[in-house]
Amino acid sequence: MSTDPLDKADLRQRVQKSLNAFVAEQTPFLDGISEELSPLTDALSELIAGGKRLRPAFCYWGYRGAGGEDGDDIIEAAAALELFQACALIHDDVMDGSDTRRGMPAVHRRFASLHRTEAWTGDPEAFGMGAAVLLGDLCLVWSDEMLSRSGLPVEVLLAGSRVYDEMRTELMGGQYLDLLEQARGGGSVERALRVARYKSAKYTIEKPLHLGAALAGAGQEVLDGYSGYGLPLGEAFQLRDDVLGVFGDPSVTGKPAGDDLREGKRTALVAMALETASPAQAAVVRRHLGDPHLSPEGVTQLRAVIEETGALRRTEALIDELLEDALTALQAAPVAEEARAVLQGLAVAATCRTL
């Protein structure tokens, strides 16, 4: 029997089915504008065919934990978060200049390649970035439409929309703070963790839980309980992502080894390394971090600095501490027992990254 918490309620399969049906319904409308828009839906369909489905899972189990009953309507509402996630990924890859996503060319690279193949005029890279920005915007619009068309009562959707609006605003603020850290050349661990909280932690776990709870009509006590669990877990999730961005296996992450180092990500992991780095170690970081042509040897040197300064050890310890805080808060939260058990499994999977 599978121990994957996303196998509960056939969640992965149901979310994928819902996404496929929604995009299939939208495609004729775009085709009616012009059949030349088909590369947009093709790119989106391939992108949303992958992913961990964490955000729909936390939304769904946040709903069930607050007393909501299973049904196609909550699956549709939860699946809308995957379109919002697609928007964030597409735009994030443009800002970071990423080459790949989920083992495939990033959307802006895909459209730049289309430009070259068709021998169109102008700059292929500019075309690719423009097309990616527009597809990301379309995903943002469609995520709202998918939620509103989920079949949940209007008054329920109104309560959920307040959470959804907050989540989107927090993410955009976090993305700007991330850009700011890169422009400033990084700063303290505290500043890096602030970026992690708003760029990833809140919209990955806390706000999906809140959305599910709001859709179930939950009160403030449930929302507070979910925050006590979701915020530390979200930060631990992002810290695990930072570790994988440096030390991860490309066959698991879907991105080249050391990709975060090439992109110059000013993560908490990097900030911790610079806090205790010797002048020689700091010079290695300054020389290699953010080099788009970083060689495997350069990746190895940066990894060595991160390990030798104790940054990797400190990050792993912080992940463990945050996970413990989240699980402790979950035990005290007023949550239905079936959902509590699944949320516990999701917490472990999200931080060990078995999903």
N, C-alpha and C positions, 0 to 999 in steps of 0.2 A: 504493500500500500504506500502511495506517495506521501511524503511528509511536507511537501511544498504547501505553505499556507494559501497560496493562490489557487490551488486545486479545489479548495473549499468552495462550494456553491458553483463549481465549474466557471469560476470568475474569468479566467483568461479567455476561454473560448467564447463566453457570452459577450464580453467586452469587444473582442475582435469581430464577432458577428454583427454587433450593433454598429461599430465603426464602418465596416464594409457596406452595410445597408445604407447608412447615412450618406457616404460618399457616392454610392451608386445612385441615390435619389438626387443628389446635387449635380451630377455629371451632365444630364440632359439640359439643365438650365445653362450651364457654361457652354455646352455644345451649341445651344441656340444663339449664343452671342457670337461664337466662332469656333469651328473645329480646331483652329490653331491653338486653343487653350488646353487641349488634351495633355500636353506635357506637364502641365501643372498638376492635374489630378493623378497622372501616372506617377509623378515624383512623390506626391503625398501618400498614395496608396502603398508604395514601397516603404516609405518611412514609417508609417503607422503599422506595418506588418510586424515590426519588431518592438522591443522594449520590455521592461520589467512589469509594467502595469501597476506600479506601486500606488500612484495617486488614485486611480479608480478603486483599488483595494482598500485604501484608508478611508475613502469616502463611503464606500459600501458598508464596511464594517463599523464605521462611525455611526452610520444610519441604523444598522442592526443593533449596535450596542445601546443606542438611545431608544430602542423599542420599535423601530420600523420593521415592516414586514417585507419579505423578499418579493420581487416582481420585476417585470420588464422595464417599468418606469424608472426605478432607481438604478438599474443597470445602464439605461440610456443616459441618465443624468451623470452618473459616475464616469461613463465613457467619454463624455464631453471634455473631461479633464485631459484626455490624451490629445485632443486637438489643441488645447491650450499649451500642453507640453510640446507639441510639434512646433507651434509658433515660437516658443522659447528656444528650442534647439536650433531651429533654422536661423533665427536672428543671432543667437550666441555664436554659431559657427561662422557667420559673416564677420562679427566683431572680432573674433579670435583668429580669423584667417585659417580655420581648420580645413584639412583636406578630406577627412573621412568622418563618417557617423554611422554607427552600427554596422561596421564592416563594409560600407558602401561609400562612394564619393559623396561629400557633403553637397547639399542642394545647390549652393552657389557654384561649386565646381562642376556639378552635373550640367547646369545651364551654360556655363562657359564652354564646356565640351560640345554641347549642342550647337552653339554659335560657330565654333571652329569647324565642326563637321559640315554644317550648311554653308560655310564660306561667306557668312554675312559680313557686312561692313561694320566698322567701329571696333571698339575694344571688347574682346570676349569676356575679360574679367569684370568689366563694368556691367556688361549685360547680365552676367551670372549673378552678381550682387544685387542688381536691380530686381531681377526675377525672384531671387530668394526673399528679398524684403517683401515683395508683393504676395508671395505664397505664404509667408509667415503672417502677414496681415489678414489674408483670407482665412487662415486657420483660426486666428483670434475671433473673427466674425462668426465663423462656423461653430466654434465652441459655444458661443453664446446662443446661437440658434439651436444647436443640438440640445442644450440644457432646457431652453424654453419650450421645445417640442417634445420633451420627454414623456409627457402625459401626466405629470404630477399636477395637483390642483394649483390654481393661480396663487392663492394665498400662501401656499407652501413654497412655491417658486419665488415669491416676493421675499420671504424670510431668507431663503438661500441666496438670493441675488446680492444681498448686503454683504454676506461673507465672500461671495465670488468677486465682487467689486474690490473689496479690501485686498484679497489675494492678488489680483492683477496689479493693483497699485503698488503693493509691497514688492512684487517681483520687478517691476520696472524701476523702482527706486534702487533695489539691490543691484540690478544690472548696471545702472549708472555708477553706483559706488564702486563696482568692480572695475569699470573703465577708468574711474578716477584713481584707483590704487595702481593700475598699470601705468597711467600717465605720470604719477608721482614717484614711480619706482618702488612702490611698496612701503609699508610702515610697520607698525607694531603687530604683535599677535592679536591684540584686542581688536584692532581695525580689521584684520583679516577675518576674524571670527564674526564681526558685524556684517561683513559682506556675505559670509557663508549663511548667516541667519536669514537675511532678507532675500538673497539671490536663490537660495535653495531650500533651507530648512523649513521655513514657514509654508512655502507653497508646495513642498513635497509631502509633508505629513500633517502639521498642525491645521492648516486651513482646509485641506480635504476632509479631515476628521470633523472640523467645525461645519463644513458644508453638509456632510451627511447628517450630523446631529440637528442642524437647523431644518433640514428637509424632513426630519422625523418629529419636529416640534419640540426639541429638547430645551430645557431651561439652562440658566447660567451655571448651575452646579456641574452639569455634564460638560459644558464648554470648558470650564476651568479644569476639570479633571483631564480632559483631552489635551489641554495646553501643557499641563504638568508632565504628561507622557510625550506629547508630540514635539515640543520644542527641544528638549535635550536629545531626543532620538533623531530629529532632523539634523541637528548639528553633528551628531555622531555619524550619520549617513553621509554628510558632506565631507567630513574628515576622512572617512573611508574612501570616498571618491577621489580626494586629493592624493591619498596614498596610492591608489590604483593608477592615477594619472602619471605617477613617477615610476612605480615598481610593477604595474599590472602586466598581465599576459595579454598581448594583442588579440589572441584568439578568444579571450573572455571579454575584454573591454571594447573590441571593435575599432580600436584606434592604435596607431603605431606606438611602440615602446617609447616612453619618455615624452609623449606628445605635449603634456602640460609644460614641460621644461622648454620645448621649442617655442611654445606660445607665450612663454614668459609669465605664466600664471603666478600672481603674488598671493599664494595660499598661506594658511596658517602653518603648514609644514615648512615652507620656505622661510617664513618669518621666524619660526622657532630656530631654524638652522642659523640664520644670520644673527640672532640674539647672542649666540655663544661661539660663533665662528672666529677663528684666528684671522689675522690679516691675510695670511696666505689662502685660507679657505674662502674668505669673503671675496678675494680676487678671482678665485675659480668661479664663484657664483656670478660675479659681475661680467666675467668674460663669456660665459656660456649661456646663462639664463636669457631666454628670449631670442636666441639665434635660430632663425628659421631653417638654417642649413646644419643644425647641430648633428654631429657625427655620433655613431655608437660609442666611440671613445669619450666624447664629451658628456654623453648621458651617463656613462659609467663614473666619470669624475664627479659629476653633480650628485649622483646617488651616494657616492662615497662620503661626500661632505655632509649630506643629510643624515647618514648613519653615524658618522664619526662625531658629529656635534650632539648626538643624542636626540635630534629632532624626531626621528622615526619612532624611537622608544617613547618619547613624551606624547607623541600623537596617538600611538596605540594605547597608552595608559589613559589618555583623555577619552578616547572612544569607549573604553571599558567603563570608565567612571560615568560618562553620560548615559550609557546603556543601562547601567545599574539604577541611576536616577529615574530614567524613564520607566523601567519595570516596577520600581517601588511606587511611583505615582500611579501606574496603571492598577496596581492591586488595591489602592485606596479609592479609585474613581468609581462613581456609580454607574457601572456598565454591565449589561447582560452577560452572563457567564460564558456563553458560546463565543460571543464577540471578544471577550477578554482573552480567552485562550488563543484565538486566531491572532489578535493584536500582539500577543506575546511572541508568537511564532514569527510574525512579520518583523518585529523589532530585532530579533536575533538574525533573521535572514538579511535585513537591510544593512546591518552593521558588519556582518561577516561576508556580505555580498555573495550569497549563494543564489540570489535571484538574478 
